[in-house]
Amino acid sequence: MTTGLRNLLAQGRTWLWGAPSVVWMLFSIWYTNTAGPLKTEEIDAFIAQAERGGAGPERVEFLRRFMTEDTGDQFLMVNLLEMAEPHPSRVDTPEESLARYMEHMYPELFKRACHPVLAGPVVHGALDLVGIDGAEQWSSVGIMRYRSRRDLLEIAFDPIFDSKHEFKIAALEKTVAVPVEPFLYFGDLRTVTFLFLFFLLAVTDALTFRRRTRPD
């Protein structure tokens, strides 16, 4: 093998590993909250918006605690949903109302690196229930990944959100949404994309370059 061909293969190999690595790093930076926890001025601004929107003292204190305890980490919102019964007086079915709500939510979520993690119908009533009434039956469960509490609040305090949130209220009989900061989360897209790319690049490298760079 000539020196020129070896150099050409070396350059190709560098591009094979280098370009996807740069793309993955840029993706990881975007996917990660690099702004840290909410700042005091941000908290004050969100609280002021809540008060202008008519939030009472208890709600304001609840929101303040959610914001002041911010760690800056990603979190998962676990949603339990019970769909409302269709009603002749309603133009949209509950499913259509929820779809109209999500038409607004999905673009707002995706541009902030937030996205669904799990969604599916509930196949049976609660198998274990302690200390709570009316939680035996649910229609579905959805888990949404949020990059940060800041991202959630930016969506929730967008002026257009209230009008869109009405579609969710119309669609549901009841719902519970609980934020969780996972210490064990195998579905993190940074890890998943890294493993996928590493496997793909390693196979491509082996098939394309290693055979050609063997000593003559």
Protein Blocks (a to p, Z undefined) as FASTA:
>chain_A
ZZklmmmmmmmmmmmmmmmmmmmmmmmmmmpcfkbpadfklmmmmmmmmmmnopafklmm
mmmmmmmmpgoiacddddddddddddfklmbafklmmmmmmmmmmmmmmmnopacfbdcd
dfbdcfbdghiahilbcfbdcddddfbfklmmmmmmpmklmmmmmmmmmmpmbdcddddd
dfbdfkbmklmmmmmmmmmmmmmmmmmmmmmmpcZZ
